[in-house]
Amino acid sequence: MYLYYQYENEEELEAGGCLVDGVVYANYADVPGATCRDLCFCNNGEVICSGRECAHPRGYPDCTPIPPEGEKCCPDRFECGESS
């Protein structure tokens, strides 16, 4: 869930919010990233992002992720070779 409100005046932005695509996000609020793997938030006027890592099955040397369906970001199904 993103916490946001419409940009109304300069004072809101000066209070540490971030302006992204015409929307001001409150300080420390989640901000949409460029992709679903970007985890971003507003930090005193600057948007800070880090990458989300998707889990892969352990003990299987040859696994190919099957693209997720719908709005999922990370795959939850894989085609894998023999276990090690």
C-alpha positions in Angstrom: 0.0 0.0 0.0 1.3 3.4 -0.9 0.7 6.4 1.3 0.3 9.5 -0.8 -1.7 12.6 -1.3 -2.0 15.1 -4.1 0.5 17.9 -4.3 -1.3 21.1 -3.1 1.3 23.6 -2.1 5.0 24.2 -1.7 4.8 23.9 2.2 4.0 20.2 2.0 7.0 19.6 -0.2 9.3 21.6 2.1 8.2 19.4 5.1 10.4 16.6 3.8 8.1 15.1 1.3 9.0 13.8 -2.2 7.4 15.0 -5.4 7.1 12.1 -7.9 5.0 12.4 -11.1 2.9 15.3 -9.6 2.2 13.5 -6.3 3.8 14.4 -3.0 4.7 11.5 -0.8 5.1 12.0 3.0 8.5 11.7 4.5 9.3 7.9 5.0 6.2 6.9 2.9 6.5 4.1 0.3 7.0 5.5 -3.2 6.4 3.4 -6.4 9.6 2.2 -8.1 10.3 1.8 -11.7 9.8 -2.0 -11.5 8.1 -4.3 -9.0 11.5 -5.3 -7.7 12.3 -1.7 -6.6 11.5 -1.0 -3.0 11.4 2.8 -2.6 10.6 5.3 0.1 10.8 9.0 0.6 13.6 10.2 2.9 13.7 14.0 3.5 12.9 14.9 0.0 14.9 12.2 -1.7 13.6 8.9 -3.1 15.7 6.0 -2.0 15.4 2.6 -3.6 16.8 -0.8 -3.1 16.4 -4.0 -5.1 14.2 -6.9 -4.0 15.8 -10.3 -4.5 13.6 -13.2 -5.5 14.2 -16.5 -3.8 15.4 -19.5 -5.8 15.1 -23.2 -4.8 18.1 -24.5 -2.9 19.8 -27.7 -3.7 18.9 -27.6 -7.4 21.7 -26.5 -9.7 19.7 -25.9 -12.8 16.5 -23.9 -12.2 14.8 -21.7 -14.6 12.1 -19.4 -13.2 8.7 -19.6 -14.8 7.4 -16.0 -15.2 4.9 -15.1 -12.6 1.2 -14.5 -13.5 -0.9 -11.5 -12.8 0.6 -8.8 -10.5 3.2 -11.0 -8.8 6.7 -9.7 -8.9 8.8 -12.8 -8.1 8.3 -16.2 -9.6 7.0 -18.9 -7.4 7.4 -21.8 -9.9 10.6 -23.1 -11.4 11.7 -25.8 -13.9 14.6 -27.5 -12.2 17.1 -30.2 -13.0 18.2 -33.0 -10.7 18.8 -32.2 -7.0 22.4 -32.2 -5.7 
